[in-house]
Amino acid sequence: MGEIVLTEDCMRHISQFETLTGASSRDCIIDDRNQRIIFVVNPGEMGRAIGKKGASIKNASEEMGKRIEVVEYSPNPEQFLRNCFLPAQVTEVEFVNENDDRIAIVSVRDEDRGIAIGKDGKNIFKAKRLAQRQHDIADVRLK
């Protein structure tokens, strides 16, 4: 499995995020295209990261000047992908091998398809980047 390399920017953002929310983060992606920072928080830290009525994440977002999205880490690749697509409800995750690459094929409820893709494909982009960094999954496709 590839080692996650954090840039200096990411390390600074993670430190700031942890100070502001009290939640520990294991990864960070600065997504300039969608004007957001995505944090992967440790299992069980999601509530702390978001805070009462979203206060922590809102405060961190204002403080850092970008929209913040949070995904809860799971050592189980299927559960991790389910977390990546929230609030869309994933009905099935299937793994296939293509040219020595591990590919995840994700099924969501029909009514959640738009949420899973996201505006300009930003949610599927998030899932692909995070799945690759956290679980060495080469691609994520919606069924």
C-alpha positions as CSV (number, residue, x, y, z in Angstrom):
1,M,0.0,0.0,0.0
2,G,1.3,3.4,-0.9
3,E,2.4,5.7,1.9
4,I,0.4,8.9,2.3
5,V,2.6,11.9,1.8
6,L,1.4,15.1,3.4
7,T,2.5,18.4,2.1
8,E,3.5,21.2,4.4
9,D,0.2,22.9,3.6
10,C,-1.7,19.8,4.6
11,M,0.2,19.4,7.8
12,R,-0.5,23.0,8.7
13,H,-4.3,22.6,7.9
14,I,-4.5,19.4,9.9
15,S,-2.9,21.0,12.9
16,Q,-5.3,24.0,12.6
17,F,-8.3,21.7,12.1
18,E,-7.4,19.7,15.2
19,T,-6.9,22.8,17.3
20,L,-10.3,24.3,16.1
21,T,-12.4,21.1,16.3
22,G,-10.6,18.8,18.8
23,A,-10.9,16.0,16.3
24,S,-7.8,14.2,15.1
25,S,-7.3,13.9,11.3
26,R,-5.2,11.4,9.5
27,D,-5.3,12.9,6.0
28,C,-6.1,16.1,4.2
29,I,-6.7,17.0,0.5
30,I,-6.7,20.6,-0.6
31,D,-9.1,20.7,-3.5
32,D,-8.6,24.1,-5.1
33,R,-10.9,23.2,-8.0
34,N,-13.9,23.0,-5.7
35,Q,-12.6,25.5,-3.1
36,R,-12.6,23.0,-0.2
37,I,-10.4,21.1,2.1
38,I,-11.3,17.5,2.8
39,F,-10.2,15.9,6.1
40,V,-10.2,12.2,6.9
41,V,-10.9,12.0,10.6
42,N,-10.1,8.9,12.8
43,P,-13.0,6.5,13.6
44,G,-15.4,7.9,16.2
45,E,-14.2,11.5,15.7
46,M,-16.9,12.6,13.3
47,G,-19.2,14.1,16.0
48,R,-16.3,16.1,17.5
49,A,-15.3,17.3,14.0
50,I,-18.8,18.5,13.2
51,G,-19.7,19.8,16.7
52,K,-23.1,20.6,18.1
53,K,-25.4,21.8,15.3
54,G,-22.3,21.9,13.0
55,A,-20.6,24.6,15.1
56,S,-17.1,23.2,15.1
57,I,-16.9,22.6,11.3
58,K,-18.5,25.9,10.6
59,N,-16.1,27.7,12.8
60,A,-13.1,25.9,11.3
61,S,-14.4,26.7,7.8
62,E,-14.7,30.4,8.5
63,E,-11.3,30.4,10.2
64,M,-9.6,28.6,7.3
65,G,-11.4,30.5,4.6
66,K,-12.6,27.4,2.7
67,R,-15.4,24.9,2.8
68,I,-14.5,21.9,4.9
69,E,-15.7,18.4,4.3
70,V,-15.0,15.5,6.7
71,V,-14.9,11.8,6.0
72,E,-14.6,9.2,8.8
73,Y,-11.8,6.7,8.2
74,S,-12.4,3.0,8.3
75,P,-9.8,0.3,7.9
76,N,-12.5,-1.6,5.9
77,P,-12.3,-0.3,2.3
78,E,-16.1,-1.0,1.7
79,Q,-17.1,1.0,4.8
80,F,-14.7,3.8,4.0
81,L,-16.3,4.2,0.6
82,R,-19.7,4.2,2.2
83,N,-18.5,7.0,4.4
84,C,-17.0,8.9,1.4
85,F,-20.4,9.0,-0.3
86,L,-22.5,10.1,2.7
87,P,-25.2,11.4,2.8
88,A,-25.9,9.2,-0.4
89,Q,-26.9,5.7,0.6
90,V,-24.5,3.1,-0.8
91,T,-26.4,-0.2,-1.5
92,E,-23.4,-2.3,-2.7
93,V,-19.6,-2.0,-3.1
94,E,-17.9,-4.5,-5.4
95,F,-14.2,-4.9,-5.9
96,V,-12.8,-6.1,-9.3
97,N,-9.2,-6.3,-10.6
98,E,-8.4,-4.7,-13.9
99,N,-4.8,-4.9,-15.2
100,D,-3.5,-5.4,-11.7
101,D,-5.5,-2.4,-10.4
102,R,-8.1,-2.7,-7.7
103,I,-11.3,-1.0,-8.9
104,A,-14.4,-0.3,-6.7
105,I,-17.8,-0.4,-8.3
106,V,-20.3,1.4,-6.1
107,S,-24.1,1.2,-6.3
108,V,-26.3,3.8,-4.7
109,R,-30.0,4.2,-4.4
110,D,-31.5,5.8,-7.6
111,E,-32.7,8.8,-5.7
112,D,-29.1,9.3,-4.3
113,R,-27.3,9.2,-7.7
114,G,-27.1,13.0,-8.0
115,I,-25.7,13.3,-4.5
116,A,-23.2,10.6,-5.1
117,I,-21.8,12.3,-8.2
118,G,-22.1,15.8,-6.8
119,K,-22.1,19.1,-8.6
120,D,-19.5,19.0,-11.4
121,G,-18.5,15.5,-10.2
122,K,-17.0,16.7,-7.0
123,N,-18.3,13.9,-4.7
124,I,-17.1,11.1,-7.0
125,F,-13.7,13.0,-7.3
126,K,-13.5,13.0,-3.5
127,A,-14.2,9.3,-3.2
128,K,-11.6,8.5,-5.9
129,R,-8.9,10.5,-4.4
130,L,-9.5,9.3,-0.9
131,A,-9.9,5.6,-1.8
132,Q,-6.6,5.8,-3.7
133,R,-4.8,7.4,-0.8
134,Q,-6.3,5.4,2.0
135,H,-6.8,2.0,0.5
136,D,-4.8,1.8,-2.7
137,I,-7.9,1.6,-4.9
138,A,-7.1,2.7,-8.4
139,D,-10.6,3.9,-9.4
140,V,-14.1,4.3,-8.1
141,R,-17.0,3.9,-10.5
142,L,-20.7,4.3,-10.0
143,K,-22.8,1.3,-11.2
